[in-house]
Amino acid sequence: MDLCQPEPGEWNSYLQRFMDGKMVFGSWYDHVTGWWERKQSHPKIHYMFFEDMVEDTGREIDKLSSFLGSNSTAAAKEQIRHLVQFDNMKKNDMANYSSFETMDFKISPFMRKGKVGDWKNHFTITQNEQFDEDYKKKMKNTTLQFRTVV
């Protein structure tokens, strides 16, 4: 079986490869900014952010419903709210990539903890400073803003 992601290796070297854009699917920066810019001219693209979902799931469901032109009932929205909770999605084979044979979940599950700000438990101070510098440089020409806290 061919895996779509190689063994990640040691964290520091993985982080450097990430910042260099040497990932299987290319640069994360190019990916997210490309779609963000595309969204400006294509009204059928809707961005959702994990931190916003954690902060107020109902509000984000309402935004998505409005984007889709849906008049979902309160019961339907409550069902959606339940299904999109991280722990429920992590158990759902349709969402957690567990049936995706090219990923090795012994190395790392596709969905980990679902905790906003958990990166702080992995980055050293030096790594955080290096990443912040890299992020500011590569994201300076976009209006896309990410939050790291709720």
C-alpha positions as CSV (number, residue, x, y, z in Angstrom):
1,M,0.0,0.0,0.0
2,D,1.4,3.4,-1.0
3,L,0.9,6.0,1.7
4,C,0.1,9.6,0.7
5,Q,2.0,11.0,3.6
6,P,5.5,9.7,4.4
7,E,6.7,9.1,8.0
8,P,6.7,12.6,9.5
9,G,10.0,12.1,11.2
10,E,11.3,14.3,14.0
11,W,9.1,17.3,14.8
12,N,11.8,20.0,14.2
13,S,12.6,18.7,10.7
14,Y,8.9,18.3,9.8
15,L,8.2,21.9,10.9
16,Q,11.1,23.1,8.6
17,R,9.8,21.0,5.7
18,F,6.3,22.5,6.3
19,M,7.7,26.1,6.3
20,D,9.7,25.3,3.1
21,G,6.5,24.0,1.4
22,K,8.1,20.6,1.0
23,M,4.9,18.7,1.7
24,V,3.2,16.0,-0.4
25,F,0.6,18.4,-1.6
26,G,2.9,21.4,-1.7
27,S,2.9,24.6,0.3
28,W,0.2,25.1,2.9
29,Y,0.6,28.9,2.5
30,D,0.0,28.7,-1.3
31,H,-3.0,26.4,-0.8
32,V,-4.9,28.5,1.8
33,T,-4.1,31.9,0.2
34,G,-4.9,30.6,-3.2
35,W,-8.4,29.5,-2.2
36,W,-8.9,32.6,-0.1
37,E,-8.1,34.8,-3.2
38,R,-10.2,32.6,-5.4
39,K,-13.1,33.1,-3.0
40,Q,-13.1,36.8,-3.8
41,S,-14.1,36.2,-7.4
42,H,-16.1,33.0,-6.9
43,P,-19.1,33.5,-4.6
44,K,-19.7,29.7,-4.3
45,I,-16.7,29.2,-2.0
46,H,-17.4,29.4,1.7
47,Y,-14.6,29.4,4.3
48,M,-15.2,28.1,7.8
49,F,-12.7,28.2,10.6
50,F,-12.3,25.7,13.4
51,E,-11.9,28.3,16.1
52,D,-15.2,30.0,15.0
53,M,-17.0,26.6,15.2
54,V,-15.6,26.0,18.7
55,E,-16.6,29.5,19.8
56,D,-20.2,29.4,18.5
57,T,-21.3,26.4,16.5
58,G,-24.8,27.6,16.1
59,R,-23.7,30.9,14.6
60,E,-21.5,29.1,12.1
61,I,-24.3,26.7,11.1
62,D,-26.5,29.7,10.6
63,K,-23.9,31.4,8.3
64,L,-23.5,28.1,6.3
65,S,-27.3,27.7,6.0
66,S,-27.5,31.3,4.8
67,F,-24.7,30.7,2.3
68,L,-26.4,27.6,1.0
69,G,-29.8,29.4,0.9
70,S,-31.2,26.8,3.3
71,N,-34.1,27.3,5.7
72,S,-33.2,24.5,8.0
73,T,-35.5,23.8,10.9
74,A,-34.3,24.2,14.5
75,A,-34.3,20.4,14.8
76,A,-32.1,20.0,11.7
77,K,-29.7,22.6,13.0
78,E,-29.5,20.9,16.4
79,Q,-28.8,17.6,14.6
80,I,-26.0,19.3,12.6
81,R,-24.6,20.9,15.8
82,H,-24.4,17.4,17.3
83,L,-22.8,15.8,14.3
84,V,-20.1,18.4,13.8
85,Q,-18.8,18.3,17.4
86,F,-15.2,17.2,17.2
87,D,-15.5,14.0,19.2
88,N,-18.5,12.9,17.1
89,M,-16.6,13.6,13.8
90,K,-13.5,11.8,15.1
91,K,-15.7,8.7,15.6
92,N,-17.3,9.1,12.1
93,D,-15.7,7.0,9.4
94,M,-17.1,9.4,6.8
95,A,-15.2,12.3,8.4
96,N,-12.1,10.9,10.1
97,Y,-10.4,9.4,7.0
98,S,-10.1,6.0,8.7
99,S,-11.3,4.2,5.6
100,F,-8.7,6.1,3.5
101,E,-6.2,3.3,2.9
102,T,-3.3,5.6,2.0
103,M,-3.0,7.0,5.5
104,D,-1.3,5.2,8.3
105,F,-3.2,5.9,11.5
106,K,-0.5,4.0,13.6
107,I,1.7,7.0,12.8
108,S,-0.9,9.7,13.5
109,P,-4.7,9.9,13.2
110,F,-6.1,12.4,10.7
111,M,-8.0,14.0,13.6
112,R,-6.0,14.5,16.8
113,K,-7.5,16.4,19.8
114,G,-9.6,19.2,18.5
115,K,-8.3,21.6,21.0
116,V,-7.7,25.3,20.0
117,G,-4.2,26.3,20.9
118,D,-2.8,22.8,21.4
119,W,0.1,23.8,19.1
120,K,1.6,25.4,22.3
121,N,2.2,21.9,23.6
122,H,4.4,21.1,20.6
123,F,6.3,24.2,19.6
124,T,9.4,25.3,21.5
125,I,9.8,29.1,22.0
126,T,12.4,29.1,19.2
127,Q,10.2,27.2,16.9
128,N,7.3,29.5,17.6
129,E,9.4,32.5,16.9
130,Q,10.7,31.0,13.6
131,F,7.2,30.0,12.5
132,D,5.7,33.4,13.4
133,E,8.4,35.1,11.3
134,D,7.9,32.7,8.4
135,Y,4.1,33.1,8.7
136,K,4.2,36.9,8.7
137,K,6.5,36.9,5.6
138,K,4.4,34.5,3.6
139,M,1.0,35.8,4.6
140,K,1.7,39.5,4.4
141,N,-0.1,40.0,1.0
142,T,-3.4,38.4,2.0
143,T,-6.5,39.5,4.0
144,L,-6.9,36.0,5.3
145,Q,-6.5,36.0,9.1
146,F,-6.3,33.0,11.4
147,R,-7.0,33.0,15.1
148,T,-5.1,30.7,17.6
149,V,-7.4,31.3,20.6
150,V,-11.1,31.4,21.2
